[in-house]
Amino acid sequence: MKLVIQIPAWNEEEHLAEAVAALPREVAGFDEVEFLVIDDGSDDRTAEVARDVGATAVRLPVHRGLAVAFAAGIDAALERGADVIVNTDADGQYDARDIPALVAPILDGSAQMVIGDRQVHTIRHFSAAKKILQKLGSWVVRKLSRTEVTDATSGFRAVSRAAALKLHVFTRFTYTLETILQAGEAGLKVVSIPVRTKAEETRPSRLFSSNTGYVLRSLESIARIVVLYNPLRIFLRLGAVPVVLGLVLMVRFLYFYVTAHSPAGHIQSLILAVILITVGVQVWVVGVVADLIAVNRRLLEEAVERQRESLGRER
């Protein structure tokens, strides 16, 4: 059994050596532990520092963002024959001593993805607004993914090889919400376990400059993945709104027409009803087309999954 611990990093030469030094060299249940640093087009010595401390460095030629770096790390870990992949941060905000607990549910077969719960309400350097937004976001993700994840934005997580093969990151913003939603759609078992974090903030977040910006970007990511995986359900519901309104207006017109109460005086209702029903039907047609595209995308994902697996075997 092989464990790969991956660290996406961008201009992290100051913190990277300490973060890697804290990682366990041996983990119960694994014959081999490998460290993988994904250098996201850094301008400093991140890749050199990674190699100096004994990690394998995968360097992206230009800065692409955290989600792309995470996805590149998953691909590289699978190619290296990883049976379990742990993702952690380069600034050392997560306590590496919790890695054995993080991988335990995967080893005993009770989960395929494990999310480290930072217990956000206890983090002192999080503002009250940020704590509320984190809890609200996790609640939304739980409902949409049909999982019991308590800290959806935590980057400290472990995935089995089978789960990693099914993950496909589309956004460049953050992989945290998207991968949980994908896991839920794929029927994977996702659990949360409490983990420790640094008491003080290492540095300000690079993902967003304000809570508002974070919320907007997160909502965009959630909306995208939900539509990607459930287009027919979403468009059927959206299209039903104008169709129902149109039918109500049409019934109203017919009532006045049949009862001879001003049969010609409500033609505007009939016109508006036809417009609304037409719009609703068009939305349904878009949903059908989107669903066909989604089916094709799933077939492509299965092809990519088989290719990833074959590359891992060859290695």
ROROSE-327005 format. One record per residue: x, y, z of N, C-alpha, C in turn. Coordinates in steps of 0.1 Angstrom, whole numbers, padded with zeros to 4 digits, always signed. Example, Ala and Ser with C-alpha at 12.3 -4.5 7.8 and 13.67 -1.06 7.14 Angstrom:
BEGIN
+0132-0057+0078+0123-0045+0078+0132-0033+0078+0128-0022+0071+0137-0011+0071+0129+0000+0079
//
This chain:
BEGIN
+0008-0012+0000+0000+0000+0000+0009+0012+0000+0005+0022-0008+0013+0034-0009+0004+0047-0006+0010+0055+0002+0003+0068+0006+0011+0079-0001+0004+0088-0008+0010+0100-0013+0004+0112-0007+0012+0120+0000+0008+0133+0006+0011+0144-0003+0001+0151-0009+0004+0161-0019+0002+0175-0012+0010+0184-0017+0009+0198-0012+0009+0208-0024-0002+0214-0027-0002+0224-0037+0005+0236-0031+0013+0243-0039+0021+0254-0034+0024+0265-0044+0022+0277-0040+0025+0288-0048+0033+0299-0040+0045+0301-0044+0054+0310-0037+0055+0307-0022+0058+0295-0019+0058+0290-0005+0071+0286+0000+0082+0292-0005+0095+0288-0001+0098+0291+0014+0090+0301+0019+0092+0305+0033+0087+0294+0043+0075+0288+0039+0069+0279+0049+0070+0264+0045+0074+0261+0032+0073+0247+0027+0082+0238+0034+0094+0241+0037+0103+0232+0044+0098+0228+0058+0092+0237+0065+0086+0234+0078+0074+0225+0076+0066+0227+0066+0054+0219+0064+0058+0205+0060+0068+0203+0052+0072+0190+0048+0078+0182+0059+0086+0190+0067+0093+0183+0078+0084+0178+0089+0072+0184+0089+0062+0179+0099+0054+0167+0095+0055+0163+0082+0048+0152+0077+0054+0139+0082+0045+0129+0084+0050+0116+0089+0057+0108+0078+0068+0102+0082+0076+0094+0073+0070+0080+0072+0063+0076+0082+0057+0062+0082+0042+0064+0088+0033+0057+0081+0019+0057+0085+0014+0042+0086+0008+0039+0097+0004+0025+0098-0006+0021+0087-0004+0009+0082-0012+0005+0071-0006+0007+0057+0005+0014+0056+0012+0017+0043+0026+0012+0043+0030+0007+0032+0044+0002+0030+0053+0014+0026+0047+0024+0020+0055+0035+0014+0047+0048+0016+0054+0059+0019+0049+0072+0020+0057+0081+0011+0051+0088+0002+0058+0097-0007+0052+0111-0006+0060+0121-0006+0056+0135-0006+0057+0141-0020+0046+0148-0023+0045+0154-0037+0041+0169-0035+0050+0178-0040+0047+0192-0040+0044+0196-0054+0032+0203-0056+0028+0208-0069+0031+0223-0069+0041+0226-0076+0045+0240-0077+0037+0247-0087+0028+0256-0083+0018+0262-0092+0024+0275-0098+0035+0273-0106+0041+0284-0114+0047+0295-0105+0054+0290-0094+0059+0300-0084+0070+0308-0090+0072+0321-0084+0083+0330-0088+0095+0328-0079+0093+0320-0069+0104+0319-0059+0110+0305-0060+0117+0300-0050+0124+0287-0050+0115+0276-0044+0102+0277-0046+0094+0266-0041+0098+0252-0045+0100+0250-0058+0103+0237-0064+0117+0232-0058+0127+0241-0057+0140+0238-0052+0139+0234-0038+0131+0241-0030+0130+0238-0016+0123+0224-0014+0113+0221-0023+0106+0209-0022+0116+0197-0024+0125+0198-0034+0135+0188-0037+0145+0187-0026+0149+0198-0020+0159+0198-0009+0154+0191+0003+0141+0191+0006+0136+0184+0018+0130+0170+0015+0133+0165+0003+0130+0151+0000+0117+0149-0007+0110+0159-0011+0097+0157-0018+0099+0157-0033+0090+0151-0040+0090+0151-0055+0082+0164-0059+0089+0172-0068+0083+0184-0072+0077+0183-0086+0064+0186-0087+0057+0187-0100+0055+0202-0103+0061+0207-0113+0061+0222-0116+0051+0225-0127+0042+0233-0125+0033+0239-0135+0040+0251-0141+0040+0252-0155+0048+0263-0161+0043+0277-0157+0030+0279-0155+0025+0292-0151+0015+0290-0140+0012+0301-0133+0003+0300-0121-0011+0298-0127-0018+0287-0122-0031+0283-0127-0041+0284-0117-0038+0285-0104-0048+0285-0093-0048+0272-0085-0053+0273-0073-0053+0262-0064-0060+0249-0069-0072+0251-0076-0079+0240-0081-0071+0232-0091-0065+0239-0100-0057+0233-0111-0045+0225-0105-0039+0231-0095-0027+0225-0088-0032+0212-0081-0043+0213-0074-0049+0201-0068-0051+0190-0078-0057+0193-0089-0061+0183-0099-0048+0177-0105-0038+0186-0107-0025+0181-0112-0018+0171-0102-0020+0174-0089-0014+0166-0079-0021+0152-0079-0035+0152-0080-0042+0140-0081-0037+0131-0092-0036+0137-0104-0031+0129-0116-0017+0124-0113-0008+0132-0108+0005+0128-0106+0006+0117-0095-0002+0118-0085-0002+0108-0074-0008+0094-0080-0018+0095-0088-0023+0083-0094-0013+0076-0103-0006+0084-0111+0005+0079-0119+0016+0072-0111+0018+0077-0099+0028+0071-0090+0023+0059-0083+0011+0055-0085+0006+0043-0079+0000+0045-0065-0005+0057-0062-0010+0059-0049-0023+0051-0046-0023+0045-0035-0036+0038-0031-0045+0047-0023-0038+0057-0016-0046+0067-0008-0038+0080-0010-0045+0091-0012-0039+0104-0014-0044+0114-0003-0035+0120+0004-0038+0130+0014-0034+0144+0008-0043+0154+0009-0040+0167+0005-0039+0176+0017-0028+0184+0018-0027+0194+0029-0021+0207+0023-0020+0217+0032-0015+0230+0027-0001+0232+0030+0005+0241+0021+0020+0244+0022+0023+0253+0034+0014+0260+0039+0017+0269+0050+0016+0262+0064+0013+0249+0064+0013+0241+0076+0002+0244+0086-0009+0249+0081-0020+0253+0090-0027+0240+0096-0026+0229+0089-0032+0216+0094-0021+0209+0102-0025+0202+0112-0016+0194+0121-0013+0181+0114-0001+0178+0109+0002+0166+0102+0001+0154+0111+0001+0155+0124-0001+0144+0133-0015+0137+0131-0024+0144+0125-0037+0139+0123-0039+0131+0110-0028+0129+0103-0029+0122+0090-0033+0107+0092-0027+0100+0102-0031+0086+0104-0046+0085+0107-0052+0094+0115-0066+0094+0117-0074+0097+0105-0068+0106+0096-0075+0110+0084-0077+0098+0074-0066+0090+0074-0067+0079+0064-0073+0066+0070-0075+0066+0083-0081+0054+0089-0094+0049+0084-0104+0058+0081-0117+0053+0076-0115+0047+0062-0105+0052+0054-0103+0046+0041-0097+0032+0042-0088+0031+0052-0081+0018+0054-0091+0007+0059-0100+0011+0067-0109+0001+0072-0122-0001+0063-0122+0007+0052-0133+0005+0042-0146+0012+0046-0146+0021+0056-0158+0028+0059-0161+0040+0052-0151+0045+0044-0152+0057+0036-0143+0057+0024-0146+0065+0014-0137+0067+0003-0132+0081+0002-0138+0090+0009-0132+0103+0010-0134+0108+0025-0124+0114+0030-0124+0118+0044-0120+0133+0045-0129+0141+0050-0126+0156+0051-0123+0159+0066-0112+0166+0068-0108+0171+0081-0116+0182+0086-0123+0180+0097-0132+0191+0102-0124+0200+0112-0122+0212+0107-0113+0221+0115-0121+0226+0128-0134+0223+0129-0142+0228+0140-0141+0243+0140-0146+0249+0129-0145+0263+0126-0148+0272+0138-0158+0268+0146-0163+0277+0157-0152+0279+0167-0141+0271+0167-0131+0272+0177-0119+0279+0172-0118+0283+0159-0107+0290+0153-0107+0304+0157-0098+0309+0165-0098+0322+0170-0096+0333+0160-0088+0331+0150-0085+0341+0140-0096+0342+0129-0106+0334+0130-0118+0335+0121-0127+0345+0126-0132+0355+0118-0142+0364+0123-0155+0358+0125-0164+0364+0132-0178+0359+0134-0185+0357+0120-0183+0367+0111-0189+0366+0098-0184+0354+0090-0171+0352+0091-0165+0340+0084-0170+0327+0089-0171+0326+0102-0176+0314+0108-0190+0311+0104-0198+0321+0104-0212+0319+0099-0213+0315+0085-0205+0321+0076-0205+0318+0062-0200+0304+0060-0189+0300+0067-0184+0286+0066-0195+0276+0070-0202+0278+0081-0213+0269+0085-0224+0268+0075-0228+0280+0070-0239+0281+0060-0234+0274+0047-0222+0276+0042-0217+0269+0030-0217+0254+0032-0212+0250+0043-0212+0235+0046-0226+0229+0046-0235+0236+0052-0249+0232+0052-0255+0230+0038-0252+0240+0029-0256+0240+0015-0250+0228+0008-0237+0226+0010-0230+0215+0003-0236+0201+0008-0238+0200+0021-0244+0188+0027-0257+0184+0020-0266+0194+0018-0279+0192+0012-0278+0188-0002-0269+0195-0010-0267+0192-0024-0260+0179-0027-0251+0176-0018-0243+0164-0021-0248+0151-0014-0258+0154-0005-0264+0143+0003-0253+0135+0011-0244+0143+0017-0233+0138+0025-0235+0144+0039-0226+0140+0048-0226+0145+0062-0214+0154+0065-0208+0160+0055-0196+0168+0057-0199+0180+0066-0191+0182+0076-0193+0193+0085-0184+0205+0082-0174+0203+0074-0165+0215+0071-0161+0214+0056-0170+0218+0048-0169+0216+0033-0156+0223+0027-0152+0234+0033-0141+0241+0027-0127+0237+0032-0127+0227+0040-0114+0222+0045-0106+0216+0034-0093+0220+0033-0084+0214+0023-0077+0202+0028-0078+0199+0041-0071+0187+0047-0080+0175+0045-0077+0167+0035-0086+0155+0032-0078+0144+0026-0084+0132+0027-0079+0120+0021-0089+0114+0012-0084+0108+0001-0092+0101-0009-0086+0088-0013-0094+0078-0014-0089+0065-0019-0086+0066-0034-0079+0056-0039-0076+0056-0053-0089+0056-0062-0098+0047-0057-0111+0046-0065-0118+0059-0065-0118+0067-0054-0125+0080-0054-0117+0090-0063-0104+0090-0062-0096+0099-0069-0097+0098-0084-0099+0085-0089-0101+0083-0103-0114+0089-0108-0123+0092-0099-0136+0098-0104-0137+0113-0102-0126+0119-0097-0127+0133-0095-0122+0141-0107-0129+0151-0111-0126+0159-0123-0129+0174-0119-0119+0182-0117-0120+0195-0113-0122+0205-0124-0133+0212-0125-0136+0221-0136-0132+0236-0133-0133+0240-0120-0131+0254-0117-0116+0256-0114-0112+0269-0115-0098+0272-0111-0097+0279-0098-0109+0281-0091-0110+0288-0079-0106+0279-0067-0114+0269-0064-0111+0260-0053-0118+0247-0055-0111+0236-0052-0116+0223-0054-0124+0217-0043-0124+0224-0031-0130+0218-0019-0145+0215-0021-0153+0225-0025-0167+0222-0026-0170+0213-0038-0163+0215-0049-0166+0208-0061-0164+0193-0060-0153+0189-0053-0150+0175-0052-0160+0168-0043-0165+0175-0033-0175+0169-0024-0188+0167-0031-0192+0177-0039-0204+0175-0047-0203+0164-0057-0191+0163-0064-0189+0152-0073-0189+0139-0066-0183+0138-0054-0183+0125-0047-0198+0121-0043-0206+0131-0039-0220+0128-0036-0227+0123-0049-0225+0129-0060-0231+0125-0072-0227+0111-0077-0214+0108-0074-0208+0095-0078-0212+0084-0068-0219+0087-0057-0223+0077-0047-0212+0073-0038-0201+0081-0037-0190+0077-0028-0194+0080-0013-0188+0073-0004-0190+0075+0010-0180+0086+0015-0186+0097+0020-0178+0108+0025-0180+0110+0039-0170+0111+0047-0171+0113+0062-0162+0124+0066-0165+0130+0078-0157+0140+0084-0151+0135+0097-0139+0139+0100-0133+0136+0113-0127+0149+0119-0127+0152+0132-0121+0164+0137-0106+0164+0135-0100+0175+0132-0085+0177+0130-0081+0190+0137-0068+0190+0140-0063+0202+0146-0057+0212+0136-0057+0224+0140-0051+0235+0131-0042+0244+0140-0034+0252+0133-0026+0262+0140-0035+0272+0147-0031+0276+0159-0039+0285+0167-0039+0299+0161-0028+0302+0154-0027+0316+0148-0026+0314+0133-0031+0324+0125-0031+0324+0111-0017+0326+0106-0012+0317+0097+0001+0318+0091+0003+0330+0082-0007+0332+0073-0007+0343+0064-0021+0345+0059-0025+0357+0054-0038+0359+0049-0041+0350+0037-0054+0347+0035-0058+0338+0024-0055+0344+0011-0050+0336+0002-0047+0341-0012-0059+0338-0021-0069+0331-0017-0080+0327-0026-0089+0339-0027-0091+0347-0017-0101+0358-0018-0097+0369-0008-0100+0381-0012-0097+0393-0004-0108+0397+0006-0120+0392+0004-0132+0396+0012-0141+0384+0013-0149+0384+0023-0159+0373+0025-0170+0374+0014-0173+0386+0009-0183+0387-0002-0178+0380-0014-0165+0383-0018-0159+0377-0029-0159+0362-0028-0156+0357-0016-0155+0342-0014-0169+0336-0016-0179+0342-0011-0193+0337-0012-0197+0337-0026-0194+0347-0034-0199+0348-0048-0192+0337-0056-0179+0336-0054-0171+0326-0061-0176+0312-0058-0179+0309-0045-0183+0296-0040-0197+0293-0046-0206+0303-0046-0219+0301-0052-0218+0297-0067-0209+0304-0074-0206+0301-0088-0202+0287-0090-0193+0282-0082-0188+0269-0083-0198+0258-0080-0207+0261-0070-0217+0252-0066-0228+0251-0077-0232+0263-0083-0241+0263-0093-0236+0256-0106-0224+0257-0109-0218+0251-0121-0218+0236-0119-0214+0231-0108-0213+0216-0107-0227+0210-0106-0236+0217-0099-0250+0212-0098-0256+0211-0112-0254+0221-0120-0260+0221-0134-0253+0211-0142-0240+0209-0140-0232+0199-0148-0237+0185-0146-0241+0182-0133-0244+0168-0130-0259+0166-0130-0267+0176-0128-0282+0174-0128-0289+0184-0137-0285+0186-0150-0291+0196-0158-0306+0194-0161-0310+0182-0163-0324+0180-0166-0333+0183-0154-0329+0179-0142-0337+0182-0130-0338+0197-0128-0327+0204-0130-0326+0218-0127-0335+0226-0138-0333+0222-0151-0341+0230-0161-0355+0226-0161-0359+0214-0157-0373+0210-0156-0380+0219-0146-0373+0221-0135-0379+0229-0124-0380+0243-0128-0369+0248-0134-0369+0262-0139-0380+0265-0149-0381+0255-0159-0391+0257-0169-0405+0255-0164-0407+0248-0153-0421+0246-0148-0427+0259-0143-0418+0268-0139-0424+0281-0133-0431+0289-0143-0425+0292-0155-0433+0300-0165-0445+0292-0171-0443+0278-0172-0454+0270-0178-0466+0270-0169-0464+0269-0156-0475+0269-0146-0482+0282-0146-0474+0293-0146-0480+0307-0147-0488+0309-0159-0482+0304-0171-0489+0305-0183-0502+0297-0184-0502+0285-0178-0514+0277-0177-0525+0284-0169-0521+0290-0158-0530+0297-0149-0537+0308-0157-0529+0316-0164-0534+0327-0172-0543+0322-0183-0540+0311-0189-0548+0305-0200-0562+0300-0194-0561+0294-0183-0574+0290-0176-0582+0302-0173-0576+0312-0168-0583+0324-0165-0590+0330-0177-0583+0330-0188-0588+0336-0201-0600+0327-0205-0598+0314-0205-0609+0304-0209-0621+0306-0201-0619+0308-0188-0631+0310-0179-0639+0322-0183-0632+0333-0185-0640+0345-0189-0646+0344-0203-0639+0336-0212-0644+0334-0225-0657+0325-0225-0656+0314-0218-0667+0304-0218-0679+0310-0211-0677+0318-0200-0688+0324-0192-0693+0337-0198-0687+0341-0210-0691+0353-0217-0689+0365-0209-0680+0365-0199-0677+0377-0192-0665+0384-0199-0668+0393-0207-0658+0401-0215-0649+0391-0222-0654+0383-0232-0645+0373-0239-0634+0379-0246-0635+0391-0251-0624+0398-0259-0616+0407-0250-0620+0409-0238-0613+0419-0229-0600+0413-0222-0598+0401-0224-0586+0395-0216-0576+0388-0226-0576+0394-0238-0567+0388-0248-0552+0390-0244-0549+0400-0236-0536+0402-0231-0531+0390-0222-0541+0385-0214-0537+0373-0206-0534+0361-0215-0541+0359-0226-0538+0348-0235-0525+0350-0242-0522+0362-0246-0508+0364-0252-0497+0361-0242-0499+0367-0230-0488+0365-0220-0487+0350-0216-0499+0343-0216-0498+0328-0213-0491+0321-0223-0493+0324-0236-0486+0317-0247-0471+0320-0246-0467+0332-0243-0453+0336-0242-0446+0328-0231-0453+0328-0219-0448+0321-0207-0446+0306-0210-0456+0300-0216-0455+0285-0219-0444+0283-0229-0443+0291-0239-0432+0289-0249-0419+0290-0243-0417+0300-0234-0404+0302-0227-0401+0289-0218-0411+0284-0211-0409+0273-0203-0406+0260-0211-0412+0258-0222-0409+0247-0231-0395+0248-0236-0391+0260-0240-0377+0262-0245-0367+0259-0234-0370+0263-0222-0361+0259-0211-0360+0244-0209-0372+0237-0210-0371+0222-0210-0363+0216-0221-0364+0222-0233-0356+0217-0244-0341+0219-0241-0338+0230-0236-0324+0233-0232-0319+0222-0222-0328+0219-0212-0325+0209-0202-0322+0195-0208-0331+0191-0218-0329+0179-0225-0315+0178-0232-0312+0189-0239-0299+0190-0246-0288+0189-0236-0289+0197-0225-0279+0197-0215-0277+0183-0209-0288+0176-0207-0287+0162-0201-0280+0153-0211-0282+0154-0224-0275+0146-0234-0260+0149-0233-0257+0162-0232-0243+0166-0231-0237+0160-0218-0245+0160-0207-0240+0155-0194-0237+0140-0195-0246+0133-0203-0243+0118-0205-0230+0116-0212-0228+0124-0223-0216+0123-0230-0204+0126-0221-0205+0136-0212-0194+0140-0203-0191+0128-0194-0201+0121-0189-0199+0110-0180-0192+0099-0187-0195+0097-0200-0188+0087-0208-0173+0091-0209-0170+0104-0212-0157+0108-0212-0149+0107-0199-0156+0110-0188-0150+0108-0175-0147+0093-0172-0155+0084-0177-0152+0070-0175-0140+0066-0183-0139+0072-0195-0127+0070-0203-0114+0075-0197-0115+0087-0191-0104+0093-0184-0100+0085-0172-0111+0080-0165-0108+0071-0153-0101+0058-0157-0105+0052-0168-0097+0040-0173-0083+0044-0177-0081+0055-0183-0068+0059-0187-0059+0062-0175-0065+0068-0165-0057+0071-0152-0053+0058-0146-0062+0048-0146-0059+0035-0140-0048+0028-0147-0049+0028-0160-0039+0021-0169-0025+0027-0167-0025+0041-0166-0012+0048-0164-0006+0043-0150-0014+0042-0140-0010+0038-0127-0004+0024-0127-0011+0015-0135-0006+0001-0136+0008+0001-0143+0009+0009-0154+0021+0008-0161+0033+0013-0153+0030+0023-0144+0041+0028-0136+0045+0018-0125
//
